[in-house]
Amino acid sequence: MKRIIAVVLIVLFGLPLWAQNYERLRNNMVRNQIASRGINHEPTLDAMRKVERHLFVPQRSQARAYDDNPMPIGYGQTISQPFIVAYMTQLVDPQPGHRVLEIGAGSGYQGAVLAEIVEDVYTIEIVPELGEQAKTLLNDLGYSNVEVIVGDGYFGLPHKGPFDAIVVTAAAEYIPPPLIEQLKEGGKMIIPVGSPFMVQTLILLEKLEGEIKTTNLMAVRFVPFTRSKE
C-alpha cells in the first residue's frame, strides 16, 4: 500500500519531500540551467551548488525549488529564477574581501549566495515579515557575514559603504542616486530598471575613474521596488 501511495504522489506532484535528493537537484540545476547558459564564474557556480535553495521557499514549494523559474515567497514577493540569481552574481564579479549591498532581501537566497563568496553582505528588505524571516533563517544556517536590515532600500546604507558591489533585486523606475554614490570606485551595480509590472531592462552600472558607465543587458520581469510610505 505504501508503495502505491508513493507512486501516486510521484505521478501527481513529483517526488515526495522525503524522497528528494536536494544535492543532486542542485547539481543538476547548476549544470543544466546555469553553466549551460554561459555562467562560468567558478565562485558563483560553487555558491549555487552549495546554498540550499529549498530552504528559502515555502515548505509546500520545496519539491519544486530547483525548477527553472521564479517562485512566490509570500507578501507579493518572489525568489528569482536560479539562472537570474547566478547571472546577476557573476556580473558584479564578487571576490573574497568584498563588501556587498543587496536591495530586496526577500527570503535571503541571493544574500546567501553572495555570502558564500564575499566578506560582508548587507541586505535591505522593506517587508518586515520577510526581513525577519530572512534574518532568522540566515542566522540559523550560520551566515554570520550577512546583516539583514528592515527598511527602505532607496537610500542604501551610507554608514556601511562604500560597497564593492550592489545587487538590486526589485525593478526601479530609475537608478537611485544614493546607491550610485555608495558604489566604490571600480565597483559594479546590477539593477532592473523599468515600469512596475512591465518588462524591464537589466542594467549593469560601473563606476570607473569617477565616471558612470551603464550597459543594457536583457529584458527581465521583477517585482516593483517598493518605497516606504513615511
N, C-alpha and C positions, 0 to 999 in steps of 0.2 A: 504493500500500500504506500509506504513512504517513497519508494522508487517511482510509482505512478504520479504521486503528487509533485515530486521534483521535476519529472519530465514535463508535466503540465505547466509548472512555473517557468521553466526554461522556454517553452514554446510561446507562452503568453507574454512574458515580461523580460526574457533574457535570463542569464544566470542568477539564481537567488544569492542574496548577500553573503551567506555563509560559504558559498562555493566560489566566490570571486577570488582570483589571484591578482591583486592590485598591482604588484610589482610587474607582473607580465603585461598587464594592461598599460602601465606607464611606459614600459619599454616599447610596446607596440605604438603607442601614441607618439613618442619621440621619433621613432623610425618612419612611421607611415604618414604622420600628419605634419611633422616639423622638419626633420632633416631632409626628407624627400622634396620639400619645397624650398630648399636653399638655405636654411638656417645652419650655419657652420661654426658659430661661436661656441667653442667647447665648454666654457664655464656655464653658458646658458643651457646647453644641452644637458650637462651634468645636473644642473639645478632642476630642470624639468623632469629628469628621471628620478630625482630624489624626493621632491616635495609631493606629499600625498594629497593630490587634488580632491579625492573623495571626501576628505575630512573638512573641506571648505565649502561643501554644498549641503543642502538639507538632507537628512538621513533618507528620506523617501526617494531622493535622486541619486544616491551614491552608486547604484549599479550602472548608471549612465555617465558618471563623472568624467570618463576618459573619451567620450564621444567627441566628434569633430564639430562642436557647436557651443555657443554660449549657453548659460543656464541661469534661470532665475534663482535668486537667493533671498527673496522677500523684500518688502518695503519698496517695490518698484525698481529694484536694482538687479544687476546680473553679474555673473562671473564670466569673463571674456573667453572666447574660443581659445583653446590651447595654442594654436598657431599664432594668434594675435599677441598673446602674452609673450611668447618666445620672440616674435618679430620685434616688438617694442623694446624688449630687454636687450636684444642684440644691438639694436640701433643706437642705444645710448652708451654702448661699449663699457659696461660696468667692470671695474677692476678691484682687486683687493686694496684696501685702504681708502676707497671712495666713500663719500657721504652722499646719500641719495634721498631726494624728497619725492614722495608719491602723493598725488591728489586723487582721492577716491579710494579709500582702503577697501570698501566693500567687505567681503568675508575675510580678507587678509591674504589671499592667494598670491597676488602679484608681489606684495611686500615680502612674503616668504621666499619666493623665487629670487628676488633681489638680495635678500639677507643671506642666501647661500653663497653669494659671490662677494659682496662688498662689506665694508666695516660697519657702517651705520645706516639704518633706514628710518626715516621719519615719514609716517603716513597719516594723512588727514581724512577723516570721514565726517560728513555733515549729519548723517542719520545716527542719532545717539544709540539706538538699539544695535545697529550693525557695528558701530565703533566699539561698543562694549563687548560684543560677541567676538569681534576680531581680536581685541586686546586679550581676552581670556584664552582664546584658542592658541594664539601665537605664544603666549606665556606658557601654557600647558605643554606646547610642543618644544619648548626650550629655546625659542628665538629671542634671546636676551638682547640682541642688537637691533631690535625693532621697537620703536616707540609709536604707539597709536594715539593720535590726538583727535578729539571730537570737536569739530568746528568748521568754519568756512574756509575752504582751501584757496579762495581767490587771493588772499594776502600772503599765502605761504607761511614760512617760519623765519622771518628775518634774523631772529636772535640765534638761530641754529645754522644759518648759511655762512658763506656761500656754499652752493652744492655743486658737486661734480656732474650730477645728472638730475633731471626732473622728469618724472613719468606722470602724465595726466591721463586718467582712465575714465574721463567723462567729457562729453562734447561741449566745448565753449564756443560762443559766437565770435570771439576774438581771443587772442593770446593775452592773458592778464599781465599788464606791465610789471606788477610786483614780482611775478615769477621770473621774468626776464632779468630783473635787477638782481635776484638772488642766485642766478646762474654764474658759476665761476668762469673765469677766463679759460677758454678751451673746453668748456662744458657743453653738454647736449641736453636738449629737451625734446620729448616726443609728446604730441598732443593732437587729438582730433578736433578740428575746427569746422563749424557749420551750424545750421539751424537745428534746433531740437526736433527729434522725431523725423528727421530727414536724413538723406545720405550726406555724410561729412567727409572731409579730406584729412587724412592723417599727415601731419606736418612734422618734419624734423627741423629743429632750430638749433643753430650752433653759434656760440659767441667766440669770435676769432679776432684778436687784436682790437677789441673794443667795438667791432662791427658785428651786426647780426645777419646771419645767412639762414634763409629758410628754403626748405626743399619739400615740394608736394610729392607724396609717396603713393597713396592708394585711397580708393573710396572705402569708407567704413560706416558702421552704424553703432553708436554708443548712446548710453542713457545721457540725459542732459546734465550739464554742470550746474548743480543746484547751489543757490546762494542763500545766505541767512536772511530772514525777513526783518531782522533788527537793524 
